[in-house]
Amino acid sequence: MDSRIVVVGAGMAGARVARQLAPAYDVTLLGEEPHAPYNRVLLADVLAGRYGPEVIALPPVPGDAAQVRRGVRAVRVDRRARTVHCADGTVAVYDRLVLATGSNPVLPPLRGLDGGLPGGVHPFRTLDDCLALAAAARPGSRAVVVGGGLLGVSAARALAERGTDVVVAHQGPTLMDRHLDPEGGGLVRRHLEGLGAEVHTECHARGLRHRDGAVTGVELADGFVLDADHVVLACGVRPRTGLAADAGLTVRRGVVVDDTLTTSDPRVHAVGDCAEHAGTVYGLAAPALEQADVLASVLTADPVPGREPGGRRYTGTRSLTRLTLGSAGAFDVAAFGEPSPRPGDDVVRLADATRGAYRKVVVRGDRLVGGALLGDLASVGALARAWEGDEPLPDAPLLHLLTTDGGL
């Protein structure tokens, strides 16, 4: 029995694998951050001041056999000896290794970042990033958020709630353009502007201005400078694959895994933001948690000599992206699948400019292939079930998809 399990990465995926394997297995969970594992999805709520850090902590890993080590960075994997070497000089021995190393924030190629981050410049990826930004961004100070995707919009909304003067600089044509069509992105823009935020789209940040080691502004490609006391870099994430690549595992965009979440080494697995399955790196919470559940099933299944590993198989995740902008559902956004139709697709839209609500679905043949809802998510449950199940739609007018119960 492979009883010694080492999990590298104490984020949502790694912690979930560890919780499901302990206490039946001898589990070691190595977390680089000094904090107990936490729910990264709720970082914007911490930044806004709605939650304290303790509220977003994940349930602890059970059992006396489990060893959760905080503030420990894994630096090398010796696959022949089955050991993980850490920066503090310690070594963890494994029968099975789980890589849940997550992702790193993308730092854009801005002039002024060559020598590291000047004072007042913050990525927005970890709890420490969040706490540092919350401590610095006081009411009346001016923050420029570079990037208007899901992360940037979340950060901008949270900073506006703190009373900070917010400017969003996004190089795309509309906010959240990876998830929303122009009309939906326009509603998000109106929402942020209604909170006092200044939004610039189709603008390219070229560099940072700083004086005496502290940022003073963001220079755009046209030479215009956005004055800033703080700059938030929300330009996406990149799978963290260095440990796997150095160990000789197959890496493309992410650490390549099969349907059992197994890498090119049968004793090494990968889940979450660092994993690439069937050519896809998801970078979202729902797929990471589903992968963790599948891997726990694989590792706990009774092995049968001469057969493939038991347990479930991972075939990909179909889940929606959801964002709540403000407390008590002040402005909800949900998006799934393909928001832009192909030729021949059917598109149904319902818009209520007065309430700032917008619903859209894309139908291809008898299948729901994508959609977006803003402001009023009454039908999101039914739409999500129809899309995730990939089942034929009922024989009813397409408008029924956007009624309160989705017509399903």
Disulfide bonds with the S-S distance in Angstrom:
none
